Amino acid sequence: MSFINNWLRSNIQEINAYHVPPASDVVKLDAMESPFALPENLIEQYLAYLAECELNRYPSPGADELNQTLRELMQIPQEFGVLLGNGSDELIQLLALACATNDTILSVEPSFVMYDMIAKFTRLNYQGVALTSDYQLDLELMLQTISEKNPKLIFIAYPNNPTGNTFNRADIETIIKSTDAVVVLDEAYYAYAGDSFIDDIAKYPNLVVLRTVSKIGFAGLRLGLLIGSKETVSELDKLRLPYNINTLTQVSGNFLLKQKTEINKNAAIIIEQRAFLLEALIQVGGLTVYPSQANFILFKAPRTQALFDYLKENGVLIKNLSSSPRLIDCLRVTVGDQIQNQLFMAIVNKFYVLQEDVND
Ligand SMILES: *Cc1c(COP(=O)(O)O)cnc(C)c1O
């Protein structure tokens, strides 16, 4: 046995490392990134802005200007507190670090895998609650499991990843009211959804909302935010590592995230393209296409692995989820720009036409 295998605790050894496939020369529709680059006419101004930052100094500790920039971009009321993280993943971890030994994190399944992973990293228990067969909340099962397991944290991705849907709002409010746990509404895809729980923070002291700039064009910045009551945020802030938002992220964010018109315009394009993709996938026939409030679409396809491989051979990378027991035969495609989506659909259609030829 190797040194590290002797040394490392067993539940970390058992984790399959988060697999990110190499992605040179492919159309990347696997990770919910935005397809839009920085507009040409902003580059010079951006570089001038960057040149002013003092990398010999520690970053601004509270990142106050960036905090304000995000409040304006996302219309977050001043009465709430905002805590910034190095991606919202860091904030999920920070919430877990606030728990005590033997506490339980609860989420639905299938959902974002980091809730379970971070529970392992931080030595907490994890309890998954199955969604219904069409990926809706099973309210009765949720309430029953919450009362049996008494979780300290409940994560609900809204819209959910990887299914793309939002859950029934009244069900979520019933859950929030049923528990002393902190209920975390993870709104990573808020820009593509018709509803948000931010305003509900005023009503429910145990509600916090997570957001990120990763899915609106800035995955490379690594910047997420937790929104909650001022009191909740100032207590949680004690767990934040000093200077967790680096200077380049702060300075970039203060320039790039002020381009609100551009950001909103890009989100509108994605919403329009999502409708195109949804319709085009339905037209293929034989696929089960799930409705989406996010910048990706989940669909069930016959010969899943063969379709995935065929797309990859033709230069388009999507996500194959079919090995997960609750996502049999499922693939997830990120909504790209018009050209990428048309390319993706052309390959999907060609795959099934070739199939028919084989069957004739
Ligand atoms: C992508 C995603 C995140 C991670 O966001 P980062 O800010 O990039 O860490 C969080 N939650 C959900 C549901 C996501 O899909």
The ligand as an SDF file (V2000), in Angstrom:
LIG
                    3D

 15 15  0  0  0  0  0  0  0  0999 V2000
  -22.4510   25.4290  -11.4020 C   0  0  0  0  0  0  0  0  0  0  0  0
  -23.1560   25.3330  -10.1110 C   0  0  0  0  0  0  0  0  0  0  0  0
  -22.5880   25.8590   -8.9420 C   0  0  0  0  0  0  0  0  0  0  0  0
  -21.1190   26.2320   -8.8580 C   0  0  0  0  0  0  0  0  0  0  0  0
  -20.8700   27.5000   -9.0680 O   0  0  0  0  0  0  0  0  0  0  0  0
  -19.4220   28.1340   -8.8930 P   0  0  0  0  0  0  0  0  0  0  0  0
  -19.7600   29.4980   -8.4850 O   0  0  0  0  0  0  0  0  0  0  0  0
  -18.7830   28.0300  -10.2210 O   0  0  0  0  0  0  0  0  0  0  0  0
  -18.6700   27.3970   -7.8180 O   0  0  0  0  0  0  0  0  0  0  0  0
  -23.3360   25.8500   -7.7820 C   0  0  0  0  0  0  0  0  0  0  0  0
  -24.5480   25.3040   -7.7530 N   0  0  0  0  0  0  0  0  0  0  0  0
  -25.1080   24.7470   -8.8350 C   0  0  0  0  0  0  0  0  0  0  0  0
  -26.4640   24.1450   -8.7350 C   0  0  0  0  0  0  0  0  0  0  0  0
  -24.4270   24.7350  -10.0400 C   0  0  0  0  0  0  0  0  0  0  0  0
  -24.9580   24.1230  -11.0990 O   0  0  0  0  0  0  0  0  0  0  0  0
  1  2  1  0
  2  3  1  0
  2 14  2  0
  3  4  1  0
  3 10  2  0
  4  5  1  0
  5  6  1  0
  6  7  2  0
  6  8  1  0
  6  9  1  0
 10 11  1  0
 11 12  2  0
 12 13  1  0
 12 14  1  0
 14 15  1  0
M  END
$$$$
